[in-house]
Amino acid sequence: MSRIITFCQATKEAMTEEMRADPDVFVYGEDIVKQGGIFGQFAGLHDEFGDRVLDTPISETALVGAGVGAAMAGAKPVIDLHFADFIGITMDEILNQMAKAHYMFGGQAHLPLVLRAPDGSMRHAAAQHSQSLESWFVSIPGIKVVIPSSPQTGKGLLKAAIRDPNPVIFFEHKELFPVTGPVDDGDVIVPLDKAEVLREGTDVTLVSYSRMLTHALAAAKQAEEQYGISVEVIDLRSIVPLDMETIYRSVKKTGRLVIAHEAIRTGGVGGEIAAEVAEHTFQWLQAPIVRVGAKSAPIPYSPTLEDVVLPHEDDVLRAILKTTQ
C-alpha cells in the first residue's frame, strides 16, 4: 500500500522514524526548531525529541565541524545546511575531515553523518540561492552523494543515508518540497548505489536526476506521442557512487544516450557519465551522446533571463530529436 504525500512530509517521516528507532540520531541546523526548517521539513520534531533537535548559530563551518566530531564519537548527526548554496563555507570540513577521517585513521573511525543540502533553483531566488553544486563532490573520495527526485526516493534515500556508516551528502531540490507523490507504507529504504529505470524504451536512453527528472519524463512522453520515439528514462538517485552498469545495459539496448541535469552543463555529472559510456560501450552507440544542462552563467533573478539559463522540457526534447535524426 502507498499514500500520496509531499516530499516535505516524506522526509519528515524518514527523520521521525529513524530518530524513534535509534537514540543516537539527532538533527541540528539554523531555524529548525523555531521555524521548523525553511521548508517546514523539521516542523514538530522538537516537540517529540526535545534537545535532539537543535537550533544553531549561523555558522556552517561550526555545523559541519561539530557534526564530524559527533559522528567520530559515536553519534549519528543529521545536519541541515539551510541552502546548499552555502556549502562552500564548509569545504575544509567536508574535503579534509569528513571525507578522509575513515581512511586516515586506518578504518578505525566511522562517520555516520548526513548533510542535508537543499539545492537548485527556487522561485527566482537569484544567483546566490539557485545553484546546483553536486558535481563539486564527484571527485572527493570518501563521501557518498545522493539526490532524490520524488517523495518516495526522498524518504527511502534519507533513511538509508542515516543508517549508512559513511558520510552522505543529501542534495534535495528546493522545488521538490511541496511536490506530492506515492510513498510506500512501512520501512521504505532506497539503496544508495542503484539507479532506477522509471520508463522502458528502445530508441534512446535518457538519464537524469533530482527535479530535472520531471522534465525528462515529460519530454520522453512527448517524444513518443508526437514523434514515435521510445525513450528509456533512468533516475540516477545517486551520483557517488554512479550505477554505470544500469546505464550500460540501457545504452546497449537503445544505442543512444541523452543526459539531462539542472546543473551547469560544463563540468557537470553528465560529462562524467558521457566519458564512461564512451569508454566502455562505444561500440553500441549509434549517435553522439547529447548533454543538457544550464548555461555557464550565474542564475539571474529576472524570470525571463532565468528561463533562458536553466534547462527545461523543450531542451530535453530537442536533445532526444537530435540524437535520433
C-alpha atoms as one frame of an Amber mdcrd trajectory, in Angstrom:
protein
   0.000   0.000   0.000   1.043   3.586  -0.534  -0.118   7.114   0.322   0.073
  10.395  -1.571   2.141  12.836   0.484   4.537  15.700  -0.173   8.303  15.407
  -0.397   8.445  17.530   2.772   6.200  15.093   4.640   8.131  12.099   3.297
  11.497  13.353   4.527   9.970  14.333   7.886   8.626  10.790   8.210  12.116
   9.475   7.492  13.607  11.651  10.228  10.894  10.732  12.729  11.155   7.003
  12.116  14.942   6.932  12.315  15.042   9.086  15.464  12.474   6.860  17.168
  14.408   3.741  16.202  17.879   4.992  17.146  18.562   7.385  20.068  21.976
   8.223  18.584  20.328  10.093  15.690  19.935  13.831  16.206  19.495  16.857
  13.964  20.620  20.441  14.126  20.783  23.483  11.905  19.560  27.039  11.514
  15.890  27.777  12.311  14.828  24.135  12.530  13.187  24.485  15.953  11.599
  27.930  15.845  10.739  27.855  12.141  10.595  24.095  11.551  13.148  24.421
   8.767  12.879  26.805   5.850  10.573  24.393   4.003   8.828  23.033   7.110
  10.733  19.759   6.806  11.535  19.652  10.537   8.262  21.030  11.905   7.181
  19.231  15.078  10.345  17.207  15.563  11.449  19.300  18.549   8.113  18.667
  20.273   8.786  14.922  20.254  12.562  14.724  20.534  13.478  17.802  22.546
  17.186  18.572  22.671  17.926  16.075  19.898  16.652  18.823  17.575  18.725
  21.971  17.996  18.834  25.492  16.575  22.384  26.713  15.985  24.110  29.996
  15.249  24.572  30.954  11.590  27.888  29.184  11.054  28.007  26.370   8.506
  31.655  25.770   9.394  30.709  25.104  13.029  27.767  22.946  11.960  29.771
  20.534   9.856  32.821  20.583  12.107  30.710  19.688  15.127  28.945  17.021
  13.076  32.258  15.389  12.165  33.296  15.287  15.814  29.932  13.936  16.963
  29.972  11.208  14.300  33.503  10.146  15.231  32.376   9.976  18.871  29.596
   7.538  18.011  26.545   9.716  17.369  24.597   9.895  14.097  24.100  13.567
  13.306  21.900  14.904  10.527  22.934  18.447   9.687  20.734  20.876   7.773
  22.698  23.393   5.717  19.624  25.586   5.083  20.651  26.054   1.418  23.264
  24.072  -0.497  24.471  27.414  -1.842  26.275  27.901   1.494  28.153  24.619
   1.305  31.315  26.337   0.075  31.861  27.717   3.572  32.215  24.137   4.840
  34.616  22.791   2.224  37.587  22.242   4.536  35.421  20.232   6.928  33.983
  18.184   4.058  37.128  17.808   1.953  39.805  17.369   4.601  37.915  15.983
   7.613  34.584  14.335   6.819  35.723  12.571   3.654  39.138  11.474   4.903
  38.792  10.527   8.585  37.909   6.864   7.955  40.943   6.456   5.685  43.406
   8.463   7.767  42.536   6.569  10.968  43.090   3.250   9.249  39.419   2.321
   9.213  39.029   2.762  12.981  36.859   5.875  12.673  33.395   5.764  11.153
  31.399   8.853  10.250  27.646   8.132  10.082  26.946  11.747   9.173  24.303
  13.146   6.798  24.436  16.655   5.345  21.029  17.761   4.079  21.596  20.415
   1.428  18.586  21.949  -0.404  19.827  22.860  -3.875  18.637  24.047  -7.272
  16.563  26.973  -8.497  13.620  28.245  -6.499  11.029  30.857  -7.497  13.505
  33.318  -8.986  15.765  33.339  -5.925  18.717  34.811  -7.865  22.361  33.849
  -8.177  23.250  33.078  -4.545  20.233  30.869  -3.792  19.629  28.917  -7.012
  22.667  26.722  -7.577  23.192  23.034  -8.291  26.677  22.252  -6.977  26.681
  18.453  -6.781  29.458  17.984  -9.352  31.943  19.542  -6.907  31.800  16.385
  -4.813  32.145  13.734  -7.502  35.945  13.744  -7.248  36.222  13.664  -3.439
  36.815  10.064  -2.313  35.239   9.066   0.986  31.743  10.517   0.689  28.501
   9.409  -0.917  26.272  11.840  -2.778  22.585  11.069  -3.290  19.876  13.136
  -4.974  16.193  12.165  -4.684  13.618  13.056  -7.322  10.316  12.230  -5.602
   8.697  11.766  -2.177   9.374   8.005  -2.364  13.082   8.389  -3.122  13.301
  11.278  -0.674  12.144   9.130   2.208  13.970   5.967   1.169  17.312   7.603
   0.410  17.275   9.685   3.602  16.592   6.641   5.790  19.344   4.690   4.026
  21.743   7.624   4.383  21.109   7.909   8.143  21.806   4.192   8.578  24.977
   4.248   6.493  28.256   4.205   8.475  29.824   6.609   5.975  29.255  10.342
   5.390  26.487  11.146   2.913  25.569  14.443   1.261  21.831  14.507   0.599
  21.011  17.095  -2.062  17.256  17.799  -2.093  15.898  20.197  -4.688  14.189
  23.243  -3.184  11.210  22.933  -5.518  10.605  19.305  -4.538   9.368  20.012
  -1.007   5.726  20.772  -1.987   5.637  18.077  -4.699   3.269  15.181  -3.979
   3.631  11.539  -4.921   3.063   7.979  -3.724   5.131   6.724  -0.799   5.005
   3.078   0.228   3.854   2.133   3.699   6.330   0.510   6.043  10.092   0.792
   6.216  10.965   2.476   2.913  14.644   2.036   2.043  16.185   3.043  -1.289
  19.737   1.761  -1.941  22.409   4.453  -2.082  24.155   2.875  -5.067  21.397
   1.861  -7.506  19.786   3.784 -10.344  16.191   3.023 -11.328  14.662   2.562
 -14.768  11.434   4.549 -14.497  10.320   4.172 -18.105  11.177   1.365 -20.504
  12.198   2.303 -24.042  14.059   1.049 -27.099  15.272   4.074 -29.089  17.025
   6.441 -26.654  18.385   6.228 -23.103  17.634   9.384 -21.102  19.497   9.737
 -17.798  18.508  12.373 -15.271  18.046  13.044 -11.553  16.509  15.415  -8.999
  13.851  17.899 -10.128  15.132  17.708 -13.726  13.739  14.185 -13.899  10.241
  15.679 -14.102  11.233  17.472 -17.322  12.902  14.308 -18.598   9.771  12.191
 -18.118   7.590  14.832 -19.748   9.958  15.097 -22.714  10.044  11.304 -23.077
   6.246  11.180 -23.177   6.119  13.973 -25.729   8.766  12.280 -27.907   6.704
   9.109 -28.039   3.328  10.771 -28.595   4.457  13.275 -31.233   7.384  11.545
 -32.924   7.010   7.843 -32.149  10.360   7.723 -30.329  10.608   5.197 -27.484
  12.658   6.705 -24.643  14.024   4.774 -21.675  14.310   7.052 -18.621  16.758
   6.340 -15.793  16.711   8.103 -12.422  20.280   8.096 -11.104  19.283   8.632
  -7.433  22.998   8.547  -6.550  25.905  10.287  -8.257  28.538   8.927  -5.863
  28.658   6.062  -6.474  27.340   6.076 -10.043  25.426   2.980 -11.103  27.027
   2.774 -14.522  26.009  -0.855 -15.062  22.341   0.130 -15.340  23.264   2.839
 -17.836  25.489   0.487 -19.855  22.690  -2.077 -20.151  20.284   0.549 -21.380
  22.700   2.057 -23.898  23.472  -1.382 -25.318  19.735  -1.743 -25.935  18.970
   1.721 -27.348  22.266   2.774 -28.938  21.704   6.415 -27.971  22.209   8.485
 -24.822  20.930  11.838 -23.563  21.913  13.127 -20.108  19.942  15.971 -18.539
  20.542  17.877 -15.307  19.793  21.348 -13.983  23.419  21.962 -13.004  25.669
  23.858 -15.380  26.485  21.664 -18.366  30.233  22.416 -18.277  31.927  20.151
 -15.719  28.639  18.560 -14.738  27.837  14.973 -13.807  26.682  14.446 -17.382
  30.238  14.828 -18.639  31.468  12.017 -16.377  28.659   9.714 -17.481  29.314
  10.525 -21.133  33.004   9.738 -20.719  32.313   6.407 -19.007  29.825   5.373
 -21.699  32.205   6.422 -24.475  34.997   4.405 -22.852  33.053   1.223 -22.085
  30.126   0.978 -24.527  31.278   2.996 -27.519  30.703   0.111 -29.920  26.961
   0.148 -29.160  26.478   3.874 -29.764  24.654   4.746 -32.986  24.842   8.531
 -32.495  26.828  11.075 -30.484  25.955  11.464 -26.788  23.975  14.644 -26.073
  24.095  16.547 -22.780  21.524  19.011 -21.432  22.338  21.431 -18.621  22.227
  25.038 -17.540  24.210  27.644 -19.422  27.511  28.739 -17.892  26.205  31.827
 -16.120  25.017  32.818 -12.648  21.290  32.174 -12.287  19.542  35.513 -12.939
  16.845  36.991 -10.722  14.805  38.071 -13.751  12.220  35.358 -14.536  12.739
  35.816 -18.275  16.523  35.535 -18.044  16.323  32.639 -15.581  14.258  30.694
 -18.107  16.981  31.249 -20.701  19.778  29.983 -18.440  18.034  26.935 -16.941
  17.154  23.825 -18.999  13.537  22.801 -19.490  11.388  20.095 -21.061  11.785
  21.563 -24.545  15.586  21.411 -24.244  15.410  17.719 -23.361  13.034  17.035
 -26.250  15.377  18.784 -28.687  18.240  16.623 -27.397  16.180  13.470 -27.966
  15.362  14.553 -31.509  18.978  15.496 -32.168  20.311  12.071 -31.282  17.650
  10.213 -33.286  17.835  12.209 -36.521
